[in-house]
Amino acid sequence: MLPVVAIAGRPNVGKSTLFNRLAGRRTALVSDTPGLTRDRKDAEALLRGRRVRLLDTAGLEEAPPESLPGRMRNAAAAGIAEAALVLFVIDARAGILPADAHFAAWLRRQGRPVLLVANKTEGRLAASEAMDAWRLGLGEPLAVSAEHGEGIAGLMAEIAERLPPPAGEAEQPTPPLRLAIVGRPNAGKSTLLNRLLGEERMITGPEPGLTRDAVAVRLADPAGAIEIVDTAGLRRRANVEPGLEKMSVGAALEALRMAEVVVLTIDAEVGLHDQDLQIGRLIEREGRACVIALNKCDALPDPGAALHAVQRRLETSLAQLRGVAVVALSALTGDGLAALLPAVRAAHAVWNRRVPTGELNRWFESALDRHPPPLVDGRRLRLRYITEVKARPPTFILFGTRAEQLPEDYRRYLINGLRETFDLPGTPIRLQTRGTRNPFAGD
């Protein structure tokens, strides 16, 4: 029997939209009208290699049991009772309403595993909008936008990790490392994949744009299985032609978002192009681990000089991924290829790294002593402590009075200190701030 993943929450928080997104097809009706879903609706879905039964439930409302909203709530409760995992969805734009707090407390009493999903968190404000959901007591909120597809890849991975092992197996097989190969057209991405596989799996040639779709293949190294996705070349948005190329670019971007590690392939004959840097910044914004593959080094008279030139420019132009591994290779001849997958595994390990809270705060105290926080509006920030709330990528929350006013240059100072002290090269680091409330502020 398939494990059941139930989607619950108050009306009009986007449960059916999320249901359709996870199912991969438009199954449930979606409207701005609250309470459109009344009966439980289910569909099978494949999430990160795990087949599950998704359950869309009616909006939870406080009402007498004999009324229609009360009967809808009872039907939703019956679905939740059989769930292996409950996705409790809130509307981050509306904030935490009393109904959210009431049903969060009710869910805790049901004894079912719960994953808190903060929906409607489009754009850059996603993390700050979802932050308030911590007070529901259901753990870390996962920010998504079901309508726009933002954060869905991370949600699928989190669901798969929280499900019990399949029946009849002692433990769930270790999922493969998900790797995407991206870059500008004609950088040698397909040739690189063919060389890794040892066969002509992808069509290659001097013409740019031969690869049109994101193609996934599997291979294994001594550390385990790897799922590699070859993607179409990424050009500037203004140069992308509508139609087929636009769809190809969309598939490539989706593969990047679904990956854990991204290999950015650079043509060594051209050098580090501005578009390569734009792709690198996109990788950082998506929170993926990164490895740079400097391809076609066999065509250069001095590959070492080209490697150092690329590394120097990366330090100044892509500081968000400072210390990223750069592997000089030739996909055509295989020279230097042996160093690529170990670099990918090392980047993946850094991306998954967790720092003990004790060590983290000892470093934090010394960082504050060396360089105290600056004055903001004539008042000094009181930064109290820091903790790592998640990995993939390493994400830290800094607590303190008016911590949300932390200047950007001091934020960079702390991020650089984290990267150097705890050996986090080449991975995105998220530093969020959370201020403390003054209970006497309104008196």
C-alpha positions in Angstrom: 0.0 0.0 0.0 1.3 3.4 -0.9 2.1 5.9 1.9 -0.5 8.7 2.2 0.6 12.4 2.1 -2.4 14.5 3.2 -2.6 18.3 2.5 -4.4 20.2 5.2 -5.0 23.8 6.2 -7.7 26.4 6.5 -9.6 27.4 3.4 -8.1 29.3 0.5 -4.4 28.8 1.5 -3.6 27.1 -1.9 -4.0 23.4 -0.9 -5.5 22.3 -4.2 -2.9 24.3 -6.2 -0.2 22.5 -4.3 -1.9 19.2 -4.8 -2.0 19.8 -8.6 1.7 20.8 -8.6 2.8 17.7 -6.6 0.7 15.4 -8.7 2.2 16.9 -11.9 -1.2 17.5 -13.5 -4.3 19.6 -13.0 -6.4 17.2 -11.0 -8.2 19.3 -8.4 -10.3 22.4 -9.2 -8.7 25.7 -8.2 -10.4 29.0 -7.6 -10.2 32.1 -5.4 -13.5 31.0 -3.8 -12.8 29.6 -0.3 -14.2 26.2 0.4 -14.3 24.9 -3.2 -12.9 21.6 -2.1 -15.3 19.6 0.0 -14.6 15.9 -0.4 -11.2 14.3 -0.2 -9.5 13.9 -3.5 -6.5 11.6 -4.1 -3.9 11.0 -6.8 -0.8 9.0 -7.2 2.4 10.9 -7.6 6.1 10.1 -7.9 8.2 12.3 -5.5 12.0 11.8 -5.7 11.6 8.2 -6.6 8.9 7.4 -4.0 5.4 6.7 -5.2 2.8 8.1 -2.8 -0.9 8.7 -2.6 -1.6 12.5 -2.4 -4.7 13.5 -0.5 -6.3 16.9 -1.0 -8.6 17.8 2.0 -11.3 20.4 2.6 -10.4 23.5 4.5 -10.3 23.2 8.2 -12.9 25.4 9.9 -14.3 25.7 13.4 -18.0 24.8 13.1 -20.6 22.5 14.7 -20.1 18.9 13.7 -23.6 18.7 12.1 -23.0 21.7 9.8 -21.5 21.4 6.3 -18.1 23.0 7.4 -18.1 20.6 10.4 -18.7 17.6 8.2 -16.0 18.7 5.8 -13.6 19.0 8.8 -14.5 15.5 9.9 -13.8 14.2 6.4 -10.4 16.0 6.4 -9.7 14.5 9.9 -10.4 11.0 8.6 -7.9 11.5 5.8 -5.3 12.9 8.2 -5.7 9.9 10.5 -4.4 7.6 7.7 -1.6 9.8 6.6 2.0 8.9 6.9 2.8 12.6 6.6 0.6 15.7 6.8 1.5 18.9 4.9 0.0 21.7 6.9 -0.3 24.7 4.5 -0.6 28.3 5.6 -0.9 31.5 3.6 2.4 33.4 4.3 1.0 36.6 2.7 -1.9 36.7 5.1 0.3 35.9 8.1 -0.6 33.5 11.0 -4.3 33.7 11.7 -6.0 32.4 14.9 -7.4 29.5 12.8 -3.9 28.5 11.8 -2.7 28.4 15.4 -5.8 26.5 16.5 -5.5 23.8 13.9 -1.7 23.6 14.3 -2.3 22.8 18.0 -5.0 20.3 16.9 -2.6 18.6 14.5 0.0 18.2 17.2 -2.5 16.2 19.2 -3.2 13.8 16.4 0.2 12.3 16.7 0.9 12.4 12.9 4.2 13.6 11.4 3.6 17.2 10.1 5.6 19.2 7.6 4.8 23.0 7.8 4.4 24.6 4.3 4.3 28.4 4.0 2.6 28.9 0.6 2.3 32.1 -1.5 5.9 33.2 -0.8 6.8 34.5 -4.2 10.0 36.4 -4.8 12.8 37.6 -2.5 10.6 38.0 0.5 9.9 34.3 0.8 12.2 33.6 3.8 11.1 36.6 5.8 7.4 36.0 5.1 7.7 32.4 6.3 9.7 33.2 9.3 6.7 34.0 11.5 5.4 30.5 11.1 8.0 29.2 13.6 5.7 30.1 16.4 3.2 27.5 15.4 5.5 24.9 17.0 5.6 22.6 14.0 9.2 23.0 13.2 10.9 24.8 10.3 8.5 26.3 7.7 9.2 25.4 4.1 8.6 28.4 1.9 6.9 27.6 -1.5 4.8 29.1 -4.1 2.5 26.4 -5.5 1.2 28.7 -8.2 4.6 29.6 -9.6 6.4 26.4 -8.7 9.0 28.0 -6.4 10.4 25.8 -3.7 8.5 22.7 -5.0 11.7 20.7 -5.7 12.8 21.2 -2.1 9.4 20.2 -0.8 9.4 17.0 -2.8 12.8 16.1 -1.4 11.7 16.9 2.1 8.6 14.7 1.7 10.6 11.8 0.4 13.0 12.0 3.3 10.3 12.0 5.9 8.3 9.0 4.6 8.8 5.7 6.3 10.9 3.0 4.4 8.9 1.0 1.8 7.2 -2.1 3.1 9.2 -5.2 2.9 12.6 -3.4 2.9 14.8 -3.0 5.9 15.7 0.5 4.9 15.1 2.8 2.0 17.8 2.7 -0.7 20.1 5.7 -0.7 18.8 8.1 -3.4 21.3 9.1 -6.1 23.1 12.4 -6.0 21.3 14.7 -8.5 23.8 16.5 -10.8 23.0 19.0 -13.5 25.4 20.0 -16.2 24.7 23.6 -17.4 26.5 26.3 -19.4 26.4 28.4 -22.5 25.7 26.8 -25.9 28.7 24.8 -27.3 30.6 24.7 -24.1 31.0 20.9 -24.4 28.3 19.8 -21.9 27.1 16.8 -24.0 30.7 15.7 -24.8 31.4 15.9 -21.0 28.5 13.6 -20.3 29.4 11.1 -23.0 33.0 11.0 -21.6 31.7 10.4 -18.0 29.4 7.6 -19.3 32.0 6.1 -21.6 29.6 5.9 -24.5 28.1 8.2 -27.1 24.8 8.8 -25.2 24.3 12.3 -26.4 24.5 13.8 -29.9 27.5 16.1 -30.1 29.0 18.3 -32.8 30.4 21.8 -33.5 26.9 23.3 -34.0 25.6 25.1 -30.9 22.2 24.1 -29.5 22.2 20.4 -30.4 20.7 19.5 -27.0 17.2 20.7 -26.8 15.7 18.9 -23.8 17.0 18.0 -20.3 18.1 14.4 -20.5 18.8 12.4 -17.3 21.1 9.4 -17.1 22.6 7.4 -14.3 26.1 6.3 -13.5 27.9 5.1 -10.4 31.2 6.0 -8.8 32.8 4.4 -5.7 30.6 6.6 -3.4 27.3 5.5 -5.0 24.8 6.4 -7.7 24.7 9.7 -9.5 21.8 11.0 -11.7 23.2 13.4 -14.3 21.0 15.7 -16.3 22.4 17.2 -19.5 20.7 20.5 -20.4 20.4 22.9 -23.3 22.7 25.9 -23.5 21.6 29.0 -21.6 21.8 32.3 -23.5 20.9 35.8 -22.5 17.1 36.1 -22.1 17.0 38.8 -24.8 18.6 36.3 -27.3 16.3 33.4 -26.5 13.9 32.8 -29.4 10.3 32.0 -28.6 9.0 28.5 -29.1 11.3 25.6 -29.0 14.4 27.4 -27.5 12.3 29.0 -24.8 11.0 25.6 -23.8 14.5 24.1 -23.9 15.8 26.9 -21.6 12.8 26.3 -19.3 13.7 22.6 -19.0 17.3 23.5 -18.3 16.4 25.9 -15.5 14.0 23.3 -14.0 16.9 20.7 -14.1 19.1 23.3 -12.3 16.5 23.8 -9.6 16.0 20.0 -9.1 19.7 19.3 -8.8 21.8 19.1 -5.7 25.1 19.9 -7.4 25.5 21.9 -10.6 28.5 21.6 -12.9 28.9 24.9 -14.7 30.8 24.1 -17.9 33.0 26.9 -19.3 34.7 27.0 -22.7 38.4 27.5 -21.9 39.0 28.9 -25.4 36.5 31.7 -24.7 37.3 32.2 -21.1 34.9 33.3 -18.3 32.1 35.0 -20.1 29.6 37.4 -18.5 26.9 34.9 -19.2 28.8 32.3 -17.3 28.8 34.6 -14.3 25.1 35.2 -14.7 24.5 31.4 -14.6 26.8 31.2 -11.6 24.7 33.8 -9.8 21.6 31.9 -10.7 23.1 28.7 -9.2 23.8 30.7 -6.0 20.3 32.2 -5.8 18.8 28.7 -6.2 21.0 27.5 -3.3 22.7 24.7 -5.3 26.3 23.4 -4.7 28.5 24.3 -7.6 31.6 23.0 -9.4 33.2 24.8 -12.3 34.4 22.6 -15.2 36.9 24.5 -17.4 36.5 22.5 -20.6 38.6 22.3 -23.8 41.9 22.9 -22.0 43.5 20.6 -24.5 43.2 23.5 -27.1 45.2 25.9 -24.9 49.0 26.4 -25.0 49.1 27.0 -21.2 46.0 25.5 -19.4 47.5 26.4 -16.0 47.5 30.1 -16.8 43.9 29.9 -18.0 42.9 28.1 -14.8 44.5 30.8 -12.6 42.9 33.6 -14.6 39.4 32.0 -14.2 40.0 31.5 -10.4 41.1 35.2 -10.0 38.0 36.5 -11.7 35.7 34.2 -9.8 37.1 35.6 -6.5 36.1 39.1 -7.5 33.0 38.6 -9.7 31.3 35.6 -8.0 32.1 36.2 -4.3 28.8 34.5 -3.3 30.5 31.2 -4.2 34.0 32.0 -2.9 36.3 29.0 -3.0 34.3 27.1 -5.6 36.2 24.2 -7.1 37.5 24.7 -10.6 38.5 21.6 -12.5 40.5 22.0 -15.7 39.8 19.2 -18.1 39.1 18.1 -21.7 35.9 16.3 -22.3 37.2 15.4 -25.8 40.4 13.6 -24.6 39.5 12.8 -21.0 42.4 14.7 -19.5 41.7 15.9 -16.0 38.3 14.2 -16.0 39.2 12.0 -13.0 39.1 15.0 -10.7 35.6 16.1 -11.6 33.4 13.6 -9.7 35.5 13.7 -6.5 35.1 17.5 -6.6 31.3 17.0 -7.1 31.2 14.7 -4.0 33.2 17.2 -2.0 30.9 20.1 -2.9 27.9 17.9 -2.0 29.4 17.2 1.4 30.0 20.9 2.1 26.4 21.7 0.9 25.1 19.1 3.5 27.4 20.2 6.3 26.0 21.1 9.8 27.9 23.1 12.3 27.4 22.3 16.0 25.7 25.2 17.8 28.3 25.3 20.6 31.2 25.8 18.1 29.1 28.2 16.1 28.4 30.5 19.0 32.0 30.4 20.2 33.1 31.6 16.8 30.3 34.2 16.8 31.4 35.7 20.1 35.0 36.0 18.8 33.7 37.5 15.6 31.8 40.2 17.5 34.9 40.9 19.7 37.1 41.4 16.6 34.6 43.6 14.8 31.6 44.8 16.8 28.4 45.5 15.0 28.1 49.1 13.7 25.7 51.7 14.9 22.3 51.9 13.1 20.5 55.2 13.6 22.8 56.0 16.5 22.1 52.8 18.3 24.2 49.7 18.5 22.7 46.4 17.4 22.7 43.7 20.2 23.4 40.4 18.4 22.8 37.6 20.9 23.3 34.2 19.3 23.3 32.2 16.0 22.2 28.8 15.0 22.2 26.6 11.9 18.6 25.7 11.1 19.2 23.6 8.0 21.7 22.4 5.5 21.4 22.1 1.7 22.6 24.9 1.6 23.9 25.8 5.1 21.3 28.3 6.5 21.9 30.2 9.7 19.6 32.4 11.8 21.0 35.3 13.7 19.0 36.5 16.8 19.3 39.8 18.5 17.6 43.2 19.2 17.0 44.9 15.8 18.9 42.2 14.1 16.8 42.7 11.0 18.6 46.1 10.6 22.0 44.4 10.1 23.9 46.3 7.4 24.8 44.3 4.3 28.6 44.8 4.7 28.5 43.4 8.2 26.4 40.5 6.9 29.1 39.8 4.3 31.7 39.9 7.1 29.8 37.2 9.1 29.3 35.0 6.0 32.9 35.2 5.0 33.9 34.3 8.6 31.5 31.3 8.5 32.9 30.2 5.2 36.6 30.4 6.4 36.2 29.1 9.9 34.0 26.1 9.2 35.4 25.2 5.8 32.4 25.9 3.6 34.1 26.8 0.3 32.1 27.2 -2.9 28.6 26.7 -1.4 25.8 29.3 -1.0 25.4 30.4 2.6 22.1 31.8 3.8 22.2 34.2 6.8 18.8 35.2 8.0 18.1 37.6 10.9 15.4 37.6 13.5 14.9 40.5 15.9 13.5 40.2 19.4 10.4 42.1 20.4 10.4 44.7 23.1 7.3 43.9 25.3 7.2 47.5 26.5 7.4 49.1 23.1 3.7 50.1 23.0 3.5 51.4 26.5 
